[in-house]
Amino acid sequence: MARRESAAAGPGSRALVVDLIRSAGPISRVELVKATGLTQPTISNIVRRLIDDDVVRETGATVATGGKPRTMLVINSRSAYGVGIRVGADTLTCVVTDTRGGTIGRELVSAPPAEKPEDVVAQLAALYRDVTHGLGLLPQSVVGLAVVGPGPVDVARGRFLALPGLEQWADLDLGQTLTAELGVPVLVDCDAAAAAVGEFWGRQVSRERTFGCLYMNSGIGSGVVLDGALHRGASSNAGEIGHVSVVRDGARCRCGNRGCLELYAAPAALVSRARATPGLADRLGIRPDDQYARAFDVLARAAIYGDGQARALIDESALLLADGAMTLSNLWDLDTLVLAGPGFAVAGSLYVTEIRRRLAGRAFSRGLHTVQVDLSSNPRDSAAIGGAALVLQGSVAPGHGPQVSAPQS
Ligand SMILES: [Zn+2]
């Protein structure tokens, strides 16, 4: 059932209006009054402020529906830009998006393991400068940067606690150091959470949808957006579906638990199993020194092209992911679930088919509604795009995103 905001002009009203224009625009002031339950003067005030702030613009088109012609409102896509950097196993992906979530710049660089914390900061700062300068963006038009990677994250302190390959930098105050270095607000957040916000924002999803994102990269995570806001939990580490036990007393996981879903279904596990299958890695061209991400792409491609052994591994993973999707869907009573992350970049169609089948047949609320399952249109970049969306949401629709504010000078 749809949840409704309070009709009072509270602090969330601006975010509510931005969300409606974002998801339903072009839309008129009269339609906003009807949709929000706010009064006409309140809507007029909020819209005037949004136009003054360049967040919203009038299209110039008017629609006459029997009475007075109505001026239509849309999000001003080029009023501000967000930057997201995804930290991968050996790469950094930097994406710049406009306020509607459209990607206007992207750069992928290799990132060899850093020897000192300063090297990590220098690499990230250089990439940010390279991309924003290359696009000719005015510094004041960039609302912030989000650096996203695998959790757990300490969002409040701007730290990754166990970034694979960078575990030794768990006490590096990345957010604070980069903010001081770059002069823009910098958030540090979980890749799956960012991807959820990015998919929600970029797809112009209505805040009335209960929206979930299942994210697969080196691990498996998820994010859920409720009433337009990411559900964060006590420490911003909600949604760790990859660390739900699927095998009681199974293998020990890096998280400390045993038998976690990602130990059996995530790319690194499948690559290990492919390597352990006599002759398979050689036949597919997976080299001993290949990073798991490249090796997984090779395996997934072979599955798509009909290699029986590769297909069996991906099918097994898809069945396990379908278990995870069922758990998510039943916990949250989802309207929509999007699959995102590099793990779905090649064989996403196999995963989406299995998950759709499972939810259609077994989801708890299937007698009441279907759960729409979609593949991200850009699974590889979804977390970086989501990072940009996080800072934009916090800037143009404050009230349900993380607040971003200019660093103290
Ligand atoms: Zn675990």
Boltz pocket constraint, residues with backbone or C-beta under 6 A from the ligand:
constraints:
  - pocket:
      binder: B
      contacts: [[A, 242], [A, 243], [A, 244], [A, 253], [A, 254], [A, 255], [A, 256], [A, 257], [A, 258], [A, 260]]
      max_distance: 6.0
